[in-house]
Amino acid sequence: MKILTKNWAEKQEQLRVIHWLKEYCEQKESYEDIKSKSRDNFFHTIAVDVKLSKAVLKENIGDELYQAQLDKDKLALMALPKEISSKIKNMNTLLLGYACKDDKVLLTSYAKQLLIEVEKLSDEANRITEIAEDYLPEEVVIDDVVGELVFEEYSKDNDYFIKIGGYEICIENYSIIERENFVINEWEQDNPLTLWTALHAAELHYISDNCYELHLLLVDGDKYANEKYWYFTLKGTNIKFV
């Protein structure tokens, strides 16, 4: 019943990378120019966040963070459909965040179609979730916790609790349908390089009277922007904020 899957999240990542591609002129700029601009642009972005900049300087990990960002973007670009990747003129500059005019036009067109696909799935998940929310005895808006950090989980008697953002969700008389092997990373408020866990997507399904399924797509990250997605699906007789 999952709609917002890991594959959906990967397509979102492709959209992010394509959206941030900068165009360059092949006739005026060399590959070495692009390498320099790419690195300078990354460190300029870091410098805007004073707290992060100080932490990066203290740990002396600027170059490692830059390479990690390139590696992350490369994964998204290498997953492009063959009918798109085969038409790319200069993959080397794409991997640095820069596209020649032809590649920019090609990828912008592809991204428009991809966005339609991603949004269609999101709309369907939202529709099903809103229907399920209407059956709940108390008002719950699942979208309020999407994108928020996950802080803690625990169970008490027959109920399961998970703290996300400023909310605590309770699944009454719960059972776990699927839980991949993840743990919630403890967020350190004063450390911009801390590990973190967030709720990337969620969908609520009404199964029958007093029976709901909550599908969570969690994402773990670290200071090098390595991200991993996890499925976590629970069933219960009620879902509420406490």
C-alpha positions as CSV (number, residue, x, y, z in Angstrom):
1,M,0.0,0.0,0.0
2,K,3.0,2.3,0.1
3,I,2.8,5.3,-2.3
4,L,5.7,7.4,-1.1
5,T,8.5,4.9,-1.5
6,K,12.3,5.1,-1.5
7,N,12.1,5.3,-5.3
8,W,9.8,8.3,-4.9
9,A,12.4,9.9,-2.6
10,E,15.2,9.2,-5.0
11,K,13.3,11.0,-7.8
12,Q,12.8,14.0,-5.4
13,E,16.6,14.0,-5.0
14,Q,17.1,14.1,-8.8
15,L,14.8,17.1,-8.9
16,R,16.9,18.8,-6.3
17,V,20.1,18.3,-8.2
18,I,18.7,19.4,-11.5
19,H,17.1,22.4,-10.0
20,W,20.4,23.6,-8.6
21,L,22.4,23.1,-11.7
22,K,24.0,26.3,-13.0
23,E,24.5,27.0,-16.7
24,Y,27.9,27.8,-18.1
25,C,29.2,28.7,-21.6
26,E,31.3,26.0,-23.2
27,Q,33.1,28.5,-25.4
28,K,34.2,30.7,-22.6
29,E,34.8,28.4,-19.6
30,S,37.0,25.4,-19.4
31,Y,36.6,22.3,-17.2
32,E,39.3,23.7,-14.8
33,D,37.2,26.9,-14.5
34,I,34.2,24.9,-13.6
35,K,36.1,22.9,-11.0
36,S,37.2,26.2,-9.3
37,K,33.7,27.8,-9.5
38,S,32.1,24.6,-8.1
39,R,34.4,24.5,-5.0
40,D,34.2,28.3,-4.4
41,N,30.4,28.2,-4.6
42,F,30.2,25.4,-2.1
43,F,32.4,27.2,0.4
44,H,30.4,30.4,-0.1
45,T,27.3,28.5,0.8
46,I,28.9,27.2,3.9
47,A,30.1,30.6,4.9
48,V,26.5,32.0,4.9
49,D,25.7,29.8,7.9
50,V,28.0,31.2,10.5
51,K,27.5,28.5,13.0
52,L,28.1,25.7,10.5
53,S,31.1,27.6,9.1
54,K,32.8,27.7,12.5
55,A,32.1,24.1,13.1
56,V,33.5,23.1,9.7
57,L,36.6,25.2,10.3
58,K,37.1,23.8,13.8
59,E,36.9,20.2,12.5
60,N,38.9,21.0,9.4
61,I,36.5,19.0,7.2
62,G,35.6,21.5,4.5
63,D,37.1,19.5,1.6
64,E,35.6,16.3,2.9
65,L,32.1,17.9,3.0
66,Y,32.6,19.3,-0.5
67,Q,33.5,15.8,-1.8
68,A,30.6,14.3,0.1
69,Q,28.2,16.7,-1.6
70,L,29.6,15.8,-5.0
71,D,29.3,12.1,-4.3
72,K,25.7,12.6,-3.2
73,D,24.8,14.5,-6.4
74,K,26.6,11.9,-8.5
75,L,24.3,9.2,-7.1
76,A,21.3,11.1,-8.3
77,L,22.7,11.9,-11.7
78,M,23.9,8.3,-12.3
79,A,20.3,7.2,-11.7
80,L,19.0,9.2,-14.6
81,P,17.1,7.1,-17.2
82,K,19.3,5.8,-20.0
83,E,17.3,7.7,-22.6
84,I,18.3,10.9,-20.8
85,S,21.9,10.1,-19.7
86,S,22.8,8.9,-23.2
87,K,22.1,12.4,-24.5
88,I,24.2,14.2,-21.9
89,K,27.0,16.2,-23.6
90,N,29.2,16.8,-20.6
91,M,28.7,14.6,-17.5
92,N,31.9,15.8,-16.0
93,T,30.7,19.3,-15.5
94,L,27.3,18.1,-14.4
95,L,28.9,16.2,-11.5
96,L,30.3,19.6,-10.4
97,G,26.9,21.2,-10.5
98,Y,27.2,23.0,-13.9
99,A,25.5,22.2,-17.2
100,C,26.1,23.5,-20.7
101,K,23.1,25.0,-22.5
102,D,22.1,21.8,-24.3
103,D,22.3,19.7,-21.1
104,K,20.4,22.3,-19.1
105,V,17.6,22.3,-21.7
106,L,17.5,18.5,-21.7
107,L,17.4,18.1,-18.0
108,T,14.9,20.9,-17.4
109,S,12.5,19.2,-19.8
110,Y,13.0,15.9,-18.0
111,A,12.6,17.5,-14.6
112,K,9.2,19.0,-15.6
113,Q,7.9,15.5,-16.4
114,L,9.5,14.0,-13.3
115,L,7.9,16.7,-11.2
116,I,4.5,15.8,-12.5
117,E,5.1,12.1,-11.6
118,V,6.4,13.0,-8.1
119,E,3.5,15.4,-7.4
120,K,0.9,12.9,-8.6
121,L,2.1,10.3,-6.1
122,S,2.2,13.0,-3.4
123,D,-1.4,14.1,-4.2
124,E,-2.6,10.5,-4.1
125,A,-0.9,9.9,-0.7
126,N,-2.4,13.2,0.6
127,R,-5.9,12.2,-0.6
128,I,-5.8,8.9,1.1
129,T,-4.3,10.4,4.3
130,E,-7.0,13.1,4.5
131,I,-9.7,10.5,4.1
132,A,-8.2,8.5,7.0
133,E,-7.8,11.6,9.1
134,D,-11.6,12.3,8.8
135,Y,-12.3,8.9,10.4
136,L,-10.2,9.6,13.4
137,P,-12.1,10.6,16.6
138,E,-9.7,13.5,17.3
139,E,-8.2,16.0,14.8
140,V,-4.8,14.9,13.5
141,V,-2.9,16.4,10.6
142,I,-0.1,14.1,9.6
143,D,1.4,16.7,7.3
144,D,2.3,18.8,10.4
145,V,5.1,16.4,11.2
146,V,6.5,15.7,7.8
147,G,10.0,17.1,7.4
148,E,10.6,17.4,11.1
149,L,13.3,15.8,13.2
150,V,12.5,12.6,15.0
151,F,13.6,12.6,18.6
152,E,12.4,9.6,20.6
153,E,10.3,6.5,20.4
154,Y,8.9,4.2,23.2
155,S,6.0,1.9,23.9
156,K,3.7,1.8,27.0
157,D,1.3,-1.0,27.6
158,N,-0.3,-1.6,24.2
159,D,0.5,1.9,22.7
160,Y,3.5,3.1,20.7
161,F,4.8,6.7,20.9
162,I,7.1,8.6,18.6
163,K,8.2,12.3,19.1
164,I,8.5,14.2,15.8
165,G,9.1,17.9,15.8
166,G,6.9,19.5,18.4
167,Y,4.5,16.6,18.4
168,E,4.1,13.2,20.0
169,I,2.2,10.7,18.0
170,C,0.4,7.8,19.7
171,I,-0.6,4.6,17.9
172,E,-3.1,2.8,20.2
173,N,-3.1,-1.0,20.4
174,Y,-0.2,-1.0,17.9
175,S,1.5,-3.7,16.0
176,I,4.5,-3.3,13.7
177,I,3.9,-4.4,10.1
178,E,7.4,-3.5,8.8
179,R,10.4,-2.0,10.5
180,E,13.7,-1.9,8.7
181,N,16.9,-2.0,10.9
182,F,17.2,1.7,12.0
183,V,17.7,3.5,15.2
184,I,16.7,7.1,15.9
185,N,19.9,9.3,16.0
186,E,20.0,11.7,19.0
187,W,20.0,15.3,17.7
188,E,22.5,17.6,19.4
189,Q,21.0,21.1,19.5
190,D,24.3,23.0,19.6
191,N,26.1,20.8,17.1
192,P,25.4,21.5,13.4
193,L,27.4,18.4,12.4
194,T,25.4,16.0,14.5
195,L,23.7,12.9,13.3
196,W,20.0,13.3,12.7
197,T,16.8,11.4,11.8
198,A,13.9,13.0,10.2
199,L,10.4,12.1,8.8
200,H,10.7,12.4,5.1
201,A,7.2,11.3,4.2
202,A,4.1,9.8,5.8
203,E,0.8,8.4,4.8
204,L,-2.2,7.3,6.8
205,H,-4.5,4.6,5.5
206,Y,-8.0,3.8,6.8
207,I,-8.4,0.1,6.7
208,S,-11.7,-0.4,8.5
209,D,-13.4,0.7,11.7
210,N,-10.8,1.1,14.4
211,C,-8.0,0.0,12.1
212,Y,-5.4,2.3,10.6
213,E,-2.0,1.9,9.0
214,L,0.6,4.6,9.4
215,H,3.4,4.4,6.8
216,L,6.5,6.3,7.7
217,L,9.5,7.0,5.4
218,L,12.4,8.0,7.7
219,V,15.7,9.4,6.6
220,D,19.0,9.3,8.6
221,G,21.8,11.7,7.8
222,D,25.2,12.6,9.0
223,K,27.7,15.6,8.8
224,Y,28.8,14.4,5.4
225,A,25.2,14.5,4.0
226,N,25.1,10.7,3.6
227,E,21.4,9.8,3.7
228,K,19.6,6.5,4.1
229,Y,15.9,5.9,3.9
230,W,14.0,3.5,6.1
231,Y,10.5,2.0,6.0
232,F,8.5,1.9,9.2
233,T,4.9,0.9,9.1
234,L,2.5,0.4,12.1
235,K,-1.1,-0.6,12.5
236,G,-3.4,0.5,15.4
237,T,-6.9,1.1,16.4
238,N,-6.4,4.9,16.7
239,I,-3.8,7.5,15.8
240,K,-3.6,10.7,17.9
241,F,-1.4,13.6,19.0
242,V,-0.7,13.6,22.8
